[in-house]
């Protein structure tokens, strides 16, 4: 997957999304992941945030600051 610039749209396996943050370090239960992309679908409180790691793919989905789906263990 190509690293997108902030504000542009990217096409992923999960649909078309807007890049909210690029090159971000994310810490979750499965570990710390560097150079992640945070992409959004929607706006405001209804927006869904997807965190995509370059080597592992989708690692977290959150909405309104609460995690909906999170990787616990990655091999």
MMTF fields as JSON, N, C-alpha, C and O atoms, coordinates in Angstrom:
{
  "mmtfVersion": "1.0.0",
  "mmtfProducer": "UNKNOWN",
  "numBonds": 299,
  "numAtoms": 300,
  "numGroups": 75,
  "numChains": 1,
  "numModels": 1,
  "chainsPerModel": [1],
  "groupsPerChain": [75],
  "chainIdList": ["A"],
  "bondAtomList": [4, 2, 8, 6, 12, 10, 16, 14, 20, 18, 24, 22, 28, 26, 32, 30, 36, 34, 40, 38, 44, 42, 48, 46, 52, 50, 56, 54, 60, 58, 64, 62, 68, 66, 72, 70, 76, 74, 80, 78, 84, 82, 88, 86, 92, 90, 96, 94, 100, 98, 104, 102, 108, 106, 112, 110, 116, 114, 120, 118, 124, 122, 128, 126, 132, 130, 136, 134, 140, 138, 144, 142, 148, 146, 152, 150, 156, 154, 160, 158, 164, 162, 168, 166, 172, 170, 176, 174, 180, 178, 184, 182, 188, 186, 192, 190, 196, 194, 200, 198, 204, 202, 208, 206, 212, 210, 216, 214, 220, 218, 224, 222, 228, 226, 232, 230, 236, 234, 240, 238, 244, 242, 248, 246, 252, 250, 256, 254, 260, 258, 264, 262, 268, 266, 272, 270, 276, 274, 280, 278, 284, 282, 288, 286, 292, 290, 296, 294],
  "bondOrderList": [1, 1, 1, 1, 1, 1, 1, 1, 1, 1, 1, 1, 1, 1, 1, 1, 1, 1, 1, 1, 1, 1, 1, 1, 1, 1, 1, 1, 1, 1, 1, 1, 1, 1, 1, 1, 1, 1, 1, 1, 1, 1, 1, 1, 1, 1, 1, 1, 1, 1, 1, 1, 1, 1, 1, 1, 1, 1, 1, 1, 1, 1, 1, 1, 1, 1, 1, 1, 1, 1, 1, 1, 1, 1],
  "groupList": [{"groupName": "UNK", "atomNameList": ["N", "CA", "C", "O"], "elementList": ["N", "C", "C", "O"], "formalChargeList": [0, 0, 0, 0], "bondAtomList": [1, 0, 2, 1, 3, 2], "bondOrderList": [1, 1, 2], "singleLetterCode": "X", "chemCompType": "L-PEPTIDE LINKING"}],
  "groupTypeList": [0, 0, 0, 0, 0, 0, 0, 0, 0, 0, 0, 0, 0, 0, 0, 0, 0, 0, 0, 0, 0, 0, 0, 0, 0, 0, 0, 0, 0, 0, 0, 0, 0, 0, 0, 0, 0, 0, 0, 0, 0, 0, 0, 0, 0, 0, 0, 0, 0, 0, 0, 0, 0, 0, 0, 0, 0, 0, 0, 0, 0, 0, 0, 0, 0, 0, 0, 0, 0, 0, 0, 0, 0, 0, 0],
  "groupIdList": [1, 2, 3, 4, 5, 6, 7, 8, 9, 10, 11, 12, 13, 14, 15, 16, 17, 18, 19, 20, 21, 22, 23, 24, 25, 26, 27, 28, 29, 30, 31, 32, 33, 34, 35, 36, 37, 38, 39, 40, 41, 42, 43, 44, 45, 46, 47, 48, 49, 50, 51, 52, 53, 54, 55, 56, 57, 58, 59, 60, 61, 62, 63, 64, 65, 66, 67, 68, 69, 70, 71, 72, 73, 74, 75],
  "secStructList": [7, 7, 7, 7, 7, 6, 6, 7, 3, 3, 3, 3, 6, 6, 3, 3, 3, 3, 3, 3, 3, 3, 3, 3, 3, 3, 3, 3, 6, 6, 3, 3, 3, 3, 3, 3, 3, 3, 3, 3, 3, 1, 1, 4, 4, 4, 7, 3, 3, 3, 3, 3, 3, 6, 6, 6, 3, 3, 3, 3, 3, 3, 3, 6, 6, 3, 3, 3, 3, 3, 7, 1, 7, 7, 7],
  "xCoordList": [0.841, 0.0, 0.881, 1.885, 0.5, 1.25, 0.96, -0.17, 1.978, 1.798, 1.201, 1.816, 0.006, -0.678, -0.331, 0.144, -0.579, -0.387, -1.648, -2.74, -1.508, -2.639, -3.642, -3.276, -4.915, -5.985, -6.361, -7.403, -5.535, -5.842, -6.635, -6.685, -7.244, -7.998, -7.113, -6.341, -7.239, -6.516, -7.507, -8.532, -7.19, -8.016, -7.318, -6.172, -8.01, -7.453, -8.354, -9.365, -7.988, -8.816, -10.137, -11.096, -10.181, -11.354, -12.246, -13.269, -11.889, -12.683, -11.869, -10.67, -12.525, -11.861, -11.916, -12.984, -10.757, -10.648, -9.851, -9.096, -10.027, -9.265, -8.159, -8.409, -6.942, -5.799, -5.863, -5.816, -5.969, -6.02, -4.628, -4.317, -3.793, -2.448, -1.56, -1.967, -0.358, 0.583, 1.85, 2.182, 2.545, 3.822, 3.659, 4.48, 2.636, 2.324, 2.761, 2.693, 3.208, 3.544, 2.344, 1.851, 1.875, 0.673, 1.039, 1.707, 0.598, 0.853, -0.475, -1.386, -0.578, -1.771, -1.323, -0.135, -2.274, -1.955, -0.971, -0.166, -1.032, -0.157, 1.271, 2.167, 1.494, 2.83, 2.813, 1.76, 3.986, 4.132, 4.447, 5.342, 3.713, 3.873, 4.248, 3.599, 5.3, 5.778, 5.331, 5.018, 5.306, 4.965, 3.568, 3.366, 2.616, 1.234, 0.47, 0.825, -0.579, -1.493, -2.788, -3.313, -3.305, -4.623, -5.544, -5.375, -6.522, -7.45, -8.861, -9.186, -9.701, -11.058, -12.092, -11.855, -13.242, -14.438, -15.476, -15.776, -16.023, -17.022, -16.387, -15.186, -17.229, -16.721, -17.45, -18.522, -16.86, -17.458, -17.418, -16.505, -18.417, -18.455, -18.753, -18.44, -19.35, -19.689, -18.527, -18.635, -17.427, -16.268, -15.665, -15.591, -15.248, -14.582, -13.125, -12.831, -12.212, -10.772, -10.185, -10.454, -9.391, -8.707, -7.211, -6.685, -6.519, -5.064, -4.482, -4.773, -3.651, -3.089, -1.57, -0.932, -1.001, 0.456, 0.998, 0.363, 2.161, 2.667, 2.935, 2.671, 3.449, 3.778, 2.674, 2.648, 1.769, 0.778, -0.65, -1.499, -0.929, -2.284, -3.08, -2.519, -4.382, -5.271, -4.995, -5.018, -4.728, -4.452, -5.454, -5.565, -6.193, -7.153, -8.249, -7.996, -9.479, -10.607, -11.182, -11.422, -11.405, -11.968, -12.998, -12.975, -13.902, -14.912, -15.117, -15.298, -15.087, -15.307, -14.343, -14.733, -13.101, -12.089, -12.121, -11.275, -13.081, -13.19, -12.834, -13.304, -12.002, -11.569, -12.705, -13.309, -12.986, -14.007, -13.335, -13.833, -12.191, -11.447, -9.972, -9.483, -9.258, -7.834, -7.091, -7.546, -5.947, -5.111, -4.536, -4.029, -4.611, -4.059, -2.703, -1.801, -2.567, -1.328, -1.076, -1.971, 0.127, 0.502, 1.73, 2.72, 1.673, 2.801, 3.738, 4.749],
  "yCoordList": [-1.177, 0.0, 1.234, 1.293, 2.217, 3.461, 4.367, 4.431, 5.058, 6.029, 7.29, 7.915, 7.664, 8.832, 10.099, 10.063, 11.226, 12.515, 12.862, 12.432, 13.631, 14.015, 14.808, 15.737, 14.42, 15.093, 14.45, 14.776, 13.545, 12.879, 11.603, 11.104, 11.088, 9.837, 8.684, 8.812, 7.555, 6.35, 5.211, 5.167, 4.296, 3.109, 1.949, 1.627, 1.324, 0.178, -1.025, -0.942, -2.13, -3.332, -3.121, -3.864, -2.107, -1.86, -0.761, -0.44, -0.178, 0.869, 2.133, 2.163, 3.18, 4.455, 5.299, 5.477, 5.821, 6.559, 7.831, 7.968, 8.765, 10.01, 9.874, 9.449, 10.232, 10.131, 11.269, 12.439, 10.935, 11.931, 12.183, 13.299, 11.146, 11.278, 10.218, 9.068, 10.614, 9.677, 9.636, 10.6, 8.527, 8.369, 8.47, 9.104, 7.87, 7.963, 6.687, 5.593, 6.838, 5.695, 5.397, 6.278, 4.144, 3.743, 2.637, 1.669, 2.785, 1.776, 1.14, 1.821, -0.187, -0.954, -2.201, -2.373, -3.068, -4.287, -5.202, -5.878, -5.226, -6.114, -5.583, -6.313, -4.332, -3.755, -2.34, -1.711, -1.844, -0.502, -0.603, -1.347, 0.143, 0.1, 1.488, 2.476, 1.558, 2.834, 3.009, 2.038, 4.252, 4.64, 4.17, 3.727, 4.268, 3.874, 5.015, 6.185, 4.649, 5.61, 5.559, 4.479, 6.723, 6.811, 7.375, 8.511, 6.57, 6.977, 7.016, 6.267, 7.89, 8.078, 7.847, 8.073, 7.391, 7.379, 8.167, 7.831, 9.205, 10.034, 11.229, 11.468, 11.989, 13.169, 13.342, 12.774, 14.128, 14.39, 13.177, 12.355, 13.064, 11.956, 10.613, 9.567, 10.627, 9.385, 8.834, 7.746, 9.567, 9.14, 7.867, 7.698, 7.0, 5.757, 5.854, 6.097, 5.665, 5.753, 4.359, 3.457, 4.198, 2.935, 3.184, 4.112, 2.361, 2.457, 1.297, 0.129, 1.651, 0.646, 0.674, 1.698, -0.467, -0.597, -1.079, -1.909, -0.579, -0.92, -2.409, -2.906, -3.127, -4.538, -5.489, -6.645, -5.024, -5.907, -5.674, -6.55, -4.535, -4.209, -3.553, -2.863, -3.77, -3.137, -3.656, -4.864, -2.73, -3.159, -2.601, -3.119, -1.539, -0.972, -0.203, 0.462, -0.305, 0.495, 1.176, 0.524, 2.485, 3.206, 4.223, 4.69, 4.545, 5.562, 6.383, 5.833, 7.714, 8.626, 8.354, 8.463, 8.005, 7.776, 6.409, 6.117, 5.562, 4.224, 3.17, 3.216, 2.226, 1.166, 0.172, -0.339, -0.093, -1.073, -2.427, -3.471, -2.378, -3.592, -3.286, -2.25, -4.199, -3.976, -5.293, -6.299, -5.283, -6.474, -6.756, -5.846, -8.005, -8.384, -9.056, -8.86, -9.852, -10.554, -10.625, -10.972, -10.298, -10.364, -11.241, -11.028, -12.218, -13.138, -12.615, -13.251],
  "zCoordList": [0.0, 0.0, 0.0, 0.71, -0.801, -0.895, 0.291, 0.775, 0.748, 1.825, 1.216, 0.353, 1.661, 1.117, 1.866, 3.001, 1.209, 1.871, 2.642, 2.272, 3.704, 4.544, 3.707, 2.987, 3.816, 3.096, 1.776, 1.207, 1.28, 0.015, 0.268, 1.393, -0.773, -0.667, -1.124, -2.074, -0.427, -0.833, -0.982, -0.302, -1.875, -2.073, -1.371, -1.684, -0.424, 0.3, 0.091, -0.607, 0.692, 0.634, 1.372, 1.163, 2.232, 3.065, 2.502, 3.106, 1.366, 0.736, 0.522, 0.799, 0.025, -0.226, 1.045, 1.631, 1.47, 2.728, 2.536, 1.574, 3.466, 3.495, 4.532, 5.66, 4.152, 5.061, 6.071, 5.691, 7.353, 8.425, 9.0, 9.416, 9.024, 9.569, 8.918, 8.755, 8.553, 7.94, 8.78, 9.47, 8.716, 9.418, 10.928, 11.591, 11.475, 12.901, 13.621, 13.06, 14.862, 15.701, 16.59, 17.293, 16.555, 17.287, 18.276, 17.912, 19.526, 20.549, 20.939, 21.41, 20.735, 21.105, 21.864, 22.138, 22.2, 22.961, 22.241, 22.883, 20.922, 20.153, 20.041, 19.619, 20.412, 20.339, 19.812, 19.721, 19.465, 18.924, 17.442, 17.039, 16.637, 15.19, 14.686, 15.03, 13.867, 13.34, 11.896, 11.207, 11.452, 10.079, 9.665, 8.534, 10.579, 10.294, 9.635, 9.77, 8.925, 8.322, 9.114, 9.383, 9.487, 10.098, 9.027, 8.585, 8.611, 7.556, 8.121, 9.043, 7.569, 8.078, 6.991, 5.804, 7.446, 6.61, 7.393, 8.538, 6.79, 7.457, 8.136, 8.016, 8.864, 9.561, 10.882, 11.092, 11.768, 13.069, 13.984, 13.896, 14.871, 15.836, 15.179, 15.747, 13.999, 13.312, 12.482, 11.916, 12.405, 11.623, 12.208, 13.425, 11.34, 11.75, 11.324, 10.153, 12.276, 12.03, 11.858, 12.65, 10.827, 10.556, 10.675, 10.06, 11.463, 11.585, 10.784, 11.043, 9.803, 8.899, 9.02, 8.775, 9.403, 9.516, 8.177, 7.525, 7.75, 6.411, 6.174, 5.079, 7.166, 6.961, 7.416, 6.995, 8.265, 8.863, 8.394, 8.56, 7.821, 7.378, 8.493, 9.344, 8.486, 9.45, 10.859, 11.093, 11.813, 13.186, 14.193, 15.304, 13.814, 14.762, 14.031, 13.026, 14.556, 14.098, 15.328, 16.345, 15.245, 16.377, 15.902, 14.763, 16.822, 16.547, 17.809, 18.895, 17.658, 18.764, 19.929, 21.091, 19.626, 20.648, 21.309, 22.154, 20.943, 21.535, 20.499, 19.363, 20.902, 20.002, 19.754, 20.697, 18.492, 18.107, 17.873, 18.294, 17.191, 16.867, 17.051, 16.601, 17.718, 17.951, 17.896, 18.441, 17.238, 17.174, 18.559, 19.216, 19.005, 20.304, 20.143, 20.958, 19.083, 18.849, 17.34, 16.57, 16.936, 15.514, 15.393, 16.093, 14.518, 14.334, 13.274, 12.976]
}
